[in-house]
Amino acid sequence: MADAYYIWRLAEAAQQIDLLAGFLATRREPGPDHLAAPPECAGAGRAAVAAGRLGDALERLDDLREHAARWAGHPHHPGEPGAAEHDAQVWDYAKDMLREERGPVPTYLPTARDILWQLRFLQRRICACPQADAQARADAHYLAGRAAMAVEIGHLGAARRELRRLRALAEKHAGDDGG
């Protein structure tokens, strides 16, 4: 079984290939040579992701980025998302790949509910704290989202790590450990 980080990287490649292929499908360059190159790169990239060949997928992704770079500055050109937005975009791809790879994962529901409750409590506490700046609030949303993702796929250890990071953020900004 591939590790979760490898699957996450495959999901990133798949998401970016789909995004750039969709953008490039709406662009037309002069000449017959340019019409087939992006769809061929996208098809080869998707096949590499399906086969679990990360290196090949990343090479095809680089090719698509090169094609898309010609359209930099276009109002519909996909930009680089922030960390939280990036995770949200890749999450559905990764979740499907992880479930396919691992199969159903039994989760102890009371523990998962407790973690989710603590996440929501700490996130609200940080966001309501007048000492917390915009970055602290963004970090609270980001950490809570990552932990919720981990709970969703049954990885309670990762969820607890993100919960500890959220507690540290709450201590720093709210002066309370939240628990």
Accessible surface in RSA format (square Angstrom, percent):
REM  Atomic radii and reference values for relative SASA: ProtOr
REM  Chains: A
REM  Algorithm: Lee & Richards
REM  Probe-radius: 1.40
REM  Slices: 20
REM RES _ NUM      All-atoms   Total-Side   Main-Chain    Non-polar    All polar
REM                ABS   REL    ABS   REL    ABS   REL    ABS   REL    ABS   REL
RES MET A   1   167.46  86.7  83.73  55.4  83.74 199.4  88.00  74.8  79.46 105.3
RES ALA A   2    35.85  33.0  19.33  29.8  16.52  37.6  30.30  42.7   5.55  14.7
RES ASP A   3    88.28  61.8  76.39  76.0  11.89  28.1  46.33 109.0  41.95  41.8
RES ALA A   4    35.38  32.5  31.13  48.0   4.25   9.7  31.39  44.2   4.00  10.6
RES TYR A   5   143.25  66.9 135.61  77.2   7.64  19.9 109.84  82.5  33.41  41.2
RES TYR A   6    71.90  33.6  70.97  40.4   0.93   2.4  59.25  44.5  12.64  15.6
RES ILE A   7     5.70   3.2   5.70   4.2   0.00   0.0   5.70   4.1   0.00   0.0
RES TRP A   8    49.13  19.7  49.07  23.8   0.06   0.2  39.11  20.9  10.03  16.3
RES ARG A   9    69.16  29.0  68.95  35.1   0.22   0.5   7.45  10.2  61.71  37.4
RES LEU A  10    13.22   7.4  13.22   9.5   0.00   0.0  13.22   9.3   0.00   0.0
RES ALA A  11     0.00   0.0   0.00   0.0   0.00   0.0   0.00   0.0   0.00   0.0
RES GLU A  12    36.68  21.1  36.60  27.7   0.08   0.2  11.58  22.4  25.10  20.5
RES ALA A  13     0.48   0.4   0.00   0.0   0.48   1.1   0.37   0.5   0.10   0.3
RES ALA A  14    11.69  10.8  11.23  17.3   0.47   1.1  11.69  16.5   0.00   0.0
RES GLN A  15    13.47   7.5  12.87   9.4   0.59   1.4   3.17   6.7  10.30   7.8
RES GLN A  16    19.48  10.9  19.48  14.2   0.00   0.0   6.65  14.2  12.83   9.7
RES ILE A  17     0.00   0.0   0.00   0.0   0.00   0.0   0.00   0.0   0.00   0.0
RES ASP A  18    48.62  34.1  40.40  40.2   8.22  19.4  17.67  41.6  30.95  30.9
RES LEU A  19    65.78  36.6  56.43  40.4   9.35  23.5  63.53  44.6   2.25   6.1
RES LEU A  20     9.41   5.2   9.41   6.7   0.00   0.0   9.41   6.6   0.00   0.0
RES ALA A  21    14.43  13.3   8.32  12.8   6.12  13.9  10.23  14.4   4.20  11.1
RES GLY A  22    40.08  49.4   0.00   N/A  40.08  49.4  34.87  95.7   5.22  11.7
RES PHE A  23    16.82   8.4   7.88   4.9   8.94  23.3  14.47   8.8   2.35   6.7
RES LEU A  24     8.74   4.9   2.44   1.7   6.31  15.8   2.60   1.8   6.15  16.5
RES ALA A  25    62.86  57.8  44.77  69.1  18.09  41.1  53.44  75.3   9.42  24.9
RES THR A  26    86.28  61.4  61.09  61.9  25.18  60.0  67.07  90.1  19.20  29.0
RES ARG A  27    49.83  20.9  40.82  20.8   9.01  21.5   2.81   3.8  47.02  28.5
RES ARG A  28   167.18  70.2 148.05  75.5  19.13  45.5  60.90  83.2 106.28  64.4
RES GLU A  29    36.70  21.1  27.08  20.5   9.62  22.9  12.00  23.2  24.69  20.2
RES PRO A  30   121.05  88.2 103.56  94.4  17.48  63.5 115.38  95.3   5.67  35.2
RES GLY A  31    41.16  50.8   0.00   N/A  41.16  50.8  27.00  74.1  14.16  31.7
RES PRO A  32   111.52  81.3  99.55  90.7  11.97  43.5 101.13  83.5  10.39  64.6
RES ASP A  33   121.02  84.8 103.21 102.7  17.80  42.1  33.08  77.8  87.94  87.7
RES HIS A  34    68.30  37.3  61.08  42.5   7.22  18.5  29.66  30.6  38.63  45.0
RES LEU A  35    95.66  53.3  80.75  57.8  14.91  37.5  83.12  58.4  12.54  33.8
RES ALA A  36    48.82  44.9  43.37  66.9   5.44  12.4  48.78  68.7   0.03   0.1
RES ALA A  37    28.09  25.8  23.90  36.9   4.19   9.5  27.46  38.7   0.63   1.7
RES PRO A  38    15.67  11.4  15.14  13.8   0.53   1.9  15.66  12.9   0.01   0.1
RES PRO A  39    83.33  60.7  68.16  62.1  15.17  55.1  74.99  61.9   8.34  51.8
RES GLU A  40   117.99  67.7 105.36  79.7  12.63  30.1  49.76  96.2  68.24  55.7
RES CYS A  41    18.44  13.9  16.27  18.2   2.17   5.1   1.98   5.0  16.46  17.8
RES ALA A  42     1.81   1.7   1.81   2.8   0.00   0.0   1.81   2.5   0.00   0.0
RES GLY A  43    36.88  45.5   0.00   N/A  36.88  45.5  30.88  84.8   5.99  13.4
RES ALA A  44    46.07  42.4  33.74  52.1  12.33  28.0  41.08  57.9   4.99  13.2
RES GLY A  45     0.00   0.0   0.00   N/A   0.00   0.0   0.00   0.0   0.00   0.0
RES ARG A  46   109.86  46.1 103.21  52.6   6.65  15.8  53.56  73.2  56.29  34.1
RES ALA A  47    55.89  51.4  44.80  69.1  11.09  25.2  52.35  73.7   3.54   9.4
RES ALA A  48     0.45   0.4   0.45   0.7   0.00   0.0   0.45   0.6   0.00   0.0
RES VAL A  49    14.42   9.5   9.46   8.6   4.96  12.0   9.46   8.2   4.96  13.5
RES ALA A  50    93.82  86.3  50.93  78.6  42.89  97.6  62.37  87.8  31.44  83.3
RES ALA A  51    63.11  58.0  24.98  38.6  38.13  86.7  37.45  52.7  25.66  68.0
RES GLY A  52    26.99  33.3   0.00   N/A  26.99  33.3  16.29  44.7  10.71  24.0
RES ARG A  53   116.25  48.8 110.39  56.3   5.86  13.9  60.67  82.9  55.58  33.7
RES LEU A  54    24.36  13.6  22.87  16.4   1.49   3.8  22.87  16.1   1.49   4.0
RES GLY A  55    46.48  57.3   0.00   N/A  46.48  57.3  36.79 101.0   9.69  21.7
RES ASP A  56    52.60  36.8  51.53  51.3   1.06   2.5   7.74  18.2  44.85  44.7
RES ALA A  57     0.00   0.0   0.00   0.0   0.00   0.0   0.00   0.0   0.00   0.0
RES LEU A  58    51.34  28.6  51.08  36.5   0.26   0.7  51.08  35.9   0.26   0.7
RES GLU A  59    93.82  53.9  91.21  69.0   2.61   6.2  32.92  63.7  60.90  49.7
RES ARG A  60    64.41  27.0  64.41  32.8   0.00   0.0   7.26   9.9  57.16  34.6
RES LEU A  61     3.38   1.9   3.38   2.4   0.00   0.0   3.38   2.4   0.00   0.0
RES ASP A  62    81.15  56.8  75.71  75.4   5.44  12.9  25.40  59.8  55.75  55.6
RES ASP A  63    45.65  32.0  44.21  44.0   1.43   3.4   8.18  19.3  37.47  37.4
RES LEU A  64     0.00   0.0   0.00   0.0   0.00   0.0   0.00   0.0   0.00   0.0
RES ARG A  65    99.98  42.0  95.00  48.4   4.98  11.9  43.48  59.4  56.50  34.2
RES GLU A  66   115.67  66.4 107.19  81.1   8.48  20.2  38.99  75.4  76.69  62.6
RES HIS A  67    23.16  12.7  23.16  16.1   0.00   0.0  11.29  11.6  11.87  13.8
RES ALA A  68     2.31   2.1   2.31   3.6   0.00   0.0   2.31   3.2   0.00   0.0
RES ALA A  69    61.04  56.1  46.49  71.7  14.55  33.1  50.08  70.5  10.95  29.0
RES ARG A  70   117.72  49.4  79.59  40.6  38.13  90.8  46.21  63.2  71.51  43.3
RES TRP A  71    60.99  24.5  57.66  27.9   3.34   7.8  60.04  32.0   0.95   1.5
RES ALA A  72    72.30  66.5  47.63  73.5  24.68  56.1  47.92  67.5  24.38  64.6
RES GLY A  73    80.37  99.1   0.00   N/A  80.37  99.1  44.36 121.7  36.01  80.7
RES HIS A  74    47.56  26.0  34.55  24.0  13.01  33.3  25.45  26.2  22.12  25.7
RES PRO A  75   119.70  87.2  79.27  72.3  40.43 147.0  91.87  75.8  27.83 172.9
RES HIS A  76   131.10  71.7 113.36  78.8  17.74  45.4  70.92  73.1  60.18  70.0
RES HIS A  77    52.95  28.9  36.27  25.2  16.68  42.7  28.33  29.2  24.62  28.6
RES PRO A  78    26.33  19.2   8.83   8.0  17.50  63.6  18.87  15.6   7.46  46.4
RES GLY A  79    57.80  71.3   0.00   N/A  57.80  71.3  37.23 102.2  20.57  46.1
RES GLU A  80   155.55  89.3 123.81  93.7  31.73  75.6  64.22 124.2  91.32  74.6
RES PRO A  81    33.33  24.3   9.15   8.3  24.18  87.9  15.82  13.1  17.51 108.8
RES GLY A  82    46.58  57.4   0.00   N/A  46.58  57.4  39.28 107.8   7.30  16.3
RES ALA A  83    68.41  62.9  49.70  76.7  18.71  42.6  57.38  80.8  11.03  29.2
RES ALA A  84    53.52  49.2  45.07  69.6   8.45  19.2  46.21  65.1   7.32  19.4
RES GLU A  85    95.69  54.9  87.86  66.5   7.83  18.6  35.82  69.3  59.86  48.9
RES HIS A  86    43.41  23.7  43.41  30.2   0.00   0.0  34.80  35.9   8.61  10.0
RES ASP A  87    10.06   7.0  10.06  10.0   0.00   0.0   1.71   4.0   8.35   8.3
RES ALA A  88    67.69  62.2  49.63  76.6  18.05  41.1  54.32  76.5  13.37  35.4
RES GLN A  89    63.33  35.4  49.02  35.8  14.32  34.1  28.88  61.5  34.45  26.1
RES VAL A  90     0.00   0.0   0.00   0.0   0.00   0.0   0.00   0.0   0.00   0.0
RES TRP A  91    28.46  11.4  28.46  13.8   0.00   0.0  25.41  13.5   3.05   4.9
RES ASP A  92    82.97  58.1  82.86  82.5   0.11   0.3  24.86  58.5  58.11  58.0
RES TYR A  93    68.41  31.9  62.77  35.7   5.64  14.7  48.20  36.2  20.21  24.9
RES ALA A  94     0.02   0.0   0.02   0.0   0.00   0.0   0.02   0.0   0.00   0.0
RES LYS A  95    31.99  15.6  31.99  19.6   0.00   0.0   5.18   4.7  26.81  28.6
RES ASP A  96    89.06  62.4  82.82  82.4   6.24  14.7  29.22  68.8  59.84  59.7
RES MET A  97    45.18  23.4  40.75  27.0   4.43  10.5  41.65  35.4   3.53   4.7
RES LEU A  98     9.03   5.0   8.78   6.3   0.25   0.6   9.03   6.3   0.00   0.0
RES ARG A  99   115.75  48.6 108.21  55.2   7.54  18.0  50.13  68.5  65.62  39.8
RES GLU A 100   156.82  90.0 123.95  93.8  32.87  78.3  48.41  93.6 108.41  88.5
RES GLU A 101    74.97  43.0  47.50  35.9  27.48  65.4   8.66  16.8  66.31  54.1
RES ARG A 102    74.59  31.3  47.38  24.2  27.21  64.8  17.32  23.7  57.28  34.7
RES GLY A 103    23.85  29.4   0.00   N/A  23.85  29.4  21.73  59.6   2.12   4.8
RES PRO A 104   139.63 101.8 111.45 101.6  28.18 102.4 123.29 101.8  16.34 101.5
RES VAL A 105    63.77  42.0  40.43  36.6  23.34  56.2  41.43  36.0  22.34  60.6
RES PRO A 106   130.29  95.0 102.13  93.1  28.16 102.4 114.54  94.6  15.75  97.9
RES THR A 107    40.99  29.2  17.75  18.0  23.24  55.4  15.48  20.8  25.51  38.6
RES TYR A 108   149.19  69.7 138.53  78.8  10.66  27.7 103.55  77.8  45.64  56.3
RES LEU A 109   111.24  62.0 109.14  78.1   2.10   5.3 109.14  76.7   2.10   5.6
RES PRO A 110    63.78  46.5  57.37  52.3   6.41  23.3  59.37  49.0   4.41  27.4
RES THR A 111    30.89  22.0  26.20  26.6   4.69  11.2  16.02  21.5  14.87  22.5
RES ALA A 112     6.50   6.0   6.50  10.0   0.00   0.0   6.50   9.1   0.00   0.0
RES ARG A 113   145.41  61.1 142.26  72.5   3.15   7.5  69.43  94.9  75.98  46.0
RES ASP A 114    71.92  50.4  66.29  66.0   5.63  13.3  22.03  51.8  49.89  49.8
RES ILE A 115     5.04   2.9   5.04   3.8   0.00   0.0   5.04   3.6   0.00   0.0
RES LEU A 116    48.39  26.9  48.39  34.6   0.00   0.0  48.39  34.0   0.00   0.0
RES TRP A 117   135.75  54.5 135.73  65.7   0.02   0.0 112.07  59.8  23.68  38.4
RES GLN A 118    25.85  14.5  25.47  18.6   0.38   0.9   8.23  17.5  17.62  13.4
RES LEU A 119     4.24   2.4   4.24   3.0   0.00   0.0   4.24   3.0   0.00   0.0
RES ARG A 120   119.15  50.0 118.31  60.3   0.84   2.0  49.02  67.0  70.12  42.5
RES PHE A 121    62.71  31.4  62.03  38.4   0.68   1.8  62.10  37.7   0.61   1.7
RES LEU A 122     0.82   0.5   0.82   0.6   0.00   0.0   0.82   0.6   0.00   0.0
RES GLN A 123    38.80  21.7  38.80  28.4   0.00   0.0   4.96  10.6  33.84  25.7
RES ARG A 124   143.31  60.2 138.63  70.7   4.68  11.1  73.91 101.0  69.40  42.1
RES ARG A 125    88.30  37.1  78.85  40.2   9.45  22.5  17.96  24.5  70.34  42.6
RES ILE A 126     0.00   0.0   0.00   0.0   0.00   0.0   0.00   0.0   0.00   0.0
RES CYS A 127    33.36  25.2  22.50  25.1  10.86  25.5  21.72  55.0  11.64  12.6
RES ALA A 128    83.38  76.7  50.82  78.4  32.56  74.1  61.77  87.0  21.61  57.3
RES CYS A 129    11.71   8.9   6.84   7.6   4.87  11.4   7.48  18.9   4.24   4.6
RES PRO A 130   122.08  89.0  89.29  81.4  32.79 119.2  97.15  80.2  24.93 154.9
RES GLN A 131   133.21  74.5 105.17  76.9  28.04  66.8  55.29 117.7  77.92  59.1
RES ALA A 132     3.42   3.1   0.00   0.0   3.42   7.8   0.19   0.3   3.23   8.6
RES ASP A 133    83.74  58.7  75.35  75.0   8.39  19.8  42.53 100.1  41.21  41.1
RES ALA A 134    81.17  74.6  69.51 107.3  11.66  26.5  72.28 101.8   8.90  23.6
RES GLN A 135   112.31  62.8 107.01  78.2   5.29  12.6  49.12 104.6  63.18  47.9
RES ALA A 136     2.70   2.5   0.52   0.8   2.18   5.0   2.25   3.2   0.45   1.2
RES ARG A 137    75.05  31.5  75.05  38.3   0.00   0.0  32.98  45.1  42.07  25.5
RES ALA A 138    51.32  47.2  42.63  65.8   8.69  19.8  48.05  67.7   3.27   8.7
RES ASP A 139    48.27  33.8  48.15  47.9   0.12   0.3   8.26  19.4  40.01  39.9
RES ALA A 140     0.00   0.0   0.00   0.0   0.00   0.0   0.00   0.0   0.00   0.0
RES HIS A 141    97.33  53.2  89.36  62.1   7.98  20.4  65.91  67.9  31.42  36.6
RES TYR A 142    55.09  25.7  50.37  28.7   4.72  12.3  35.70  26.8  19.39  23.9
RES LEU A 143    11.01   6.1  11.01   7.9   0.00   0.0  11.01   7.7   0.00   0.0
RES ALA A 144     7.05   6.5   5.62   8.7   1.43   3.3   5.90   8.3   1.16   3.1
RES GLY A 145    30.06  37.1   0.00   N/A  30.06  37.1  28.61  78.5   1.45   3.2
RES ARG A 146    85.14  35.7  80.13  40.8   5.00  11.9   7.58  10.4  77.56  47.0
RES ALA A 147     0.00   0.0   0.00   0.0   0.00   0.0   0.00   0.0   0.00   0.0
RES ALA A 148    38.43  35.3  35.25  54.4   3.18   7.2  35.50  50.0   2.94   7.8
RES MET A 149    31.06  16.1  30.45  20.2   0.61   1.4  27.75  23.6   3.31   4.4
RES ALA A 150     9.72   8.9   6.98  10.8   2.74   6.2   9.40  13.2   0.31   0.8
RES VAL A 151    13.72   9.0   8.95   8.1   4.77  11.5   8.95   7.8   4.77  12.9
RES GLU A 152    83.66  48.0  58.37  44.2  25.30  60.2  30.98  59.9  52.68  43.0
RES ILE A 153    24.21  13.8  14.79  11.0   9.42  22.7  19.70  14.2   4.51  12.2
RES GLY A 154    16.14  19.9   0.00   N/A  16.14  19.9   1.55   4.3  14.59  32.7
RES HIS A 155    62.99  34.4  57.43  39.9   5.57  14.2  34.64  35.7  28.35  33.0
RES LEU A 156    25.98  14.5  22.99  16.4   2.99   7.5  22.99  16.1   2.99   8.0
RES GLY A 157    32.42  40.0   0.00   N/A  32.42  40.0  24.65  67.6   7.77  17.4
RES ALA A 158    21.74  20.0  21.32  32.9   0.42   1.0  21.51  30.3   0.23   0.6
RES ALA A 159     0.00   0.0   0.00   0.0   0.00   0.0   0.00   0.0   0.00   0.0
RES ARG A 160   101.36  42.6 101.04  51.5   0.32   0.8  37.05  50.6  64.30  39.0
RES ARG A 161   120.35  50.5 118.78  60.6   1.57   3.7  47.26  64.6  73.09  44.3
RES GLU A 162    16.40   9.4  16.38  12.4   0.02   0.0   3.02   5.8  13.38  10.9
RES LEU A 163     6.38   3.6   6.38   4.6   0.00   0.0   6.38   4.5   0.00   0.0
RES ARG A 164   134.38  56.4 127.79  65.1   6.59  15.7  60.85  83.2  73.53  44.6
RES ARG A 165   121.89  51.2 114.27  58.3   7.62  18.1  46.19  63.1  75.70  45.9
RES LEU A 166     0.00   0.0   0.00   0.0   0.00   0.0   0.00   0.0   0.00   0.0
RES ARG A 167    70.74  29.7  70.74  36.1   0.00   0.0  23.32  31.9  47.42  28.7
RES ALA A 168    61.43  56.5  51.71  79.8   9.73  22.1  56.07  79.0   5.36  14.2
RES LEU A 169    21.90  12.2  18.30  13.1   3.60   9.1  21.24  14.9   0.66   1.8
RES ALA A 170     0.00   0.0   0.00   0.0   0.00   0.0   0.00   0.0   0.00   0.0
RES GLU A 171    99.77  57.3  88.26  66.8  11.51  27.4  20.89  40.4  78.88  64.4
RES LYS A 172   160.47  78.3 123.36  75.7  37.11  88.4  82.32  74.1  78.15  83.2
RES HIS A 173    32.67  17.9  26.07  18.1   6.60  16.9  19.14  19.7  13.53  15.7
RES ALA A 174    26.59  24.4   3.36   5.2  23.22  52.8   6.94   9.8  19.65  52.1
RES GLY A 175    69.16  85.3   0.00   N/A  69.16  85.3  33.98  93.2  35.18  78.8
RES ASP A 176    45.24  31.7  40.04  39.8   5.20  12.3  12.85  30.2  32.39  32.3
RES ASP A 177    70.07  49.1  66.81  66.5   3.27   7.7  15.04  35.4  55.04  54.9
RES GLY A 178     9.51  11.7   0.00   N/A   9.51  11.7   3.52   9.6   6.00  13.4
RES GLY A 179    88.53 109.2   0.00   N/A  88.53 109.2  40.21 110.4  48.32 108.2
END  Absolute sums over single chains surface
CHAIN  1 A    10145.6       8083.5       2062.0       5803.8       4341.7
END  Absolute sums over all chains
TOTAL         10145.6       8083.5       2062.0       5803.8       4341.7
